[in-house]
Amino acid sequence: MSIKEELATELREAMKSRDARRREVIRIIETEVALARSAPGFRGEVDDDLYRQVIASYSKKMDKARQEYEGYGDRGAEMVAKLGWEVDYLSRWLPQKLDEEATRNLVRHAIAALGVGGDPKASGRVIGQVMKAHKDEVDGGLVNRLVTEELSSS
């Protein structure tokens, strides 16, 4: 079953059960897909790859907003919970990312392969190599942090 079909089924179930939270996030994703499809220069199909791309982009924006709301303490607690739920709910349609230890191993291998241990100026090369080889498997922010840590500790 495609992601579009799964979301349509989820939307019907959410409407029947009066689950406003789930209904709202699915409609937002459908709107984002429609916007991406109608964007100038769009030449693809509306397939699972487009849905994954839209869901990943939306989840990333909501996770960043959630982190900002965490800074508001009790005043932002409701939004932190809402946005956290949305990111968790949508994550099932996204490829799973490697954990910190597995990502650290990739970073260490890239540093060794490039022979740039102890050279903080080479962080761009290391990040580029890891992201090029493992783009869908790793979190870019985590790679950046780990490369900085590894190059400064070498």
BELVEN-V520501 format. One record per helix or strand of 3 or more residues. SS is the DSSP state (2 for helix, 1 for strand). FROM is the first residue (numbers start at 1). TO is the last residue. If there is no record, write none. Layout:
# BELVEN-V520501
SS;FROM;TO + SS;FROM;TO
This chain:
# BELVEN-V520501
2;3;16 + 2;20;38 + 2;48;70 + 2;73;93 + 2;100;114 + 2;120;134 + 2;140;153
